[in-house]
Amino acid sequence: QVYLHDGHVNIDNNRAERAIKPFVIGRKAWLFSNSRGGAQASAILYSMVETAKANGLMPVDYLMMLFEQLPLLNNDDDLDSLLAWNINADKNGQ
């Protein structure tokens, strides 16, 4: 009923449902994880992909950059520079 009083509010939640659709599809696949470690690895990878998307990065490009840069790190302090929100989208192929 809120949208009756404020014309700026959407009449439906299609946008929100489209945003969570990849998670719902993934959740069905995760039901068949063979081990706790496998499920945790899937969750970490999913989080990395979604964080890249949320920060305007192409997930494949971001992951490739991580796989190239992570072996070159000397200490944990350098890790902050590789977080998705610290990456310039122009440097990530966009």
VENDA-V391748 format. One record per backbone hydrogen bond with DSSP energy under -1.0 kcal/mol. CO is the residue of the C=O (numbers start at 1). NH is the residue of the N-H. If there is no record, write none. Layout:
co=CO nh=NH
co=CO nh=NH
This chain:
co=1 nh=4
co=2 nh=5
co=2 nh=6
co=6 nh=9
co=13 nh=17
co=14 nh=18
co=15 nh=19
co=16 nh=20
co=20 nh=24
co=21 nh=25
co=22 nh=26
co=23 nh=27
co=24 nh=28
co=25 nh=29
co=26 nh=30
co=29 nh=32
co=30 nh=33
co=35 nh=39
co=36 nh=40
co=37 nh=41
co=38 nh=42
co=39 nh=43
co=40 nh=44
co=41 nh=45
co=42 nh=46
co=43 nh=47
co=44 nh=48
co=45 nh=49
co=46 nh=50
co=47 nh=51
co=48 nh=52
co=49 nh=53
co=50 nh=54
co=51 nh=55
co=52 nh=57
co=53 nh=56
co=58 nh=62
co=59 nh=63
co=60 nh=64
co=61 nh=65
co=62 nh=66
co=63 nh=67
co=64 nh=68
co=65 nh=69
co=66 nh=70
co=69 nh=72
co=70 nh=73
co=75 nh=78
co=76 nh=79
co=79 nh=82
co=80 nh=83
co=83 nh=86
co=84 nh=87
co=88 nh=91
co=89 nh=94
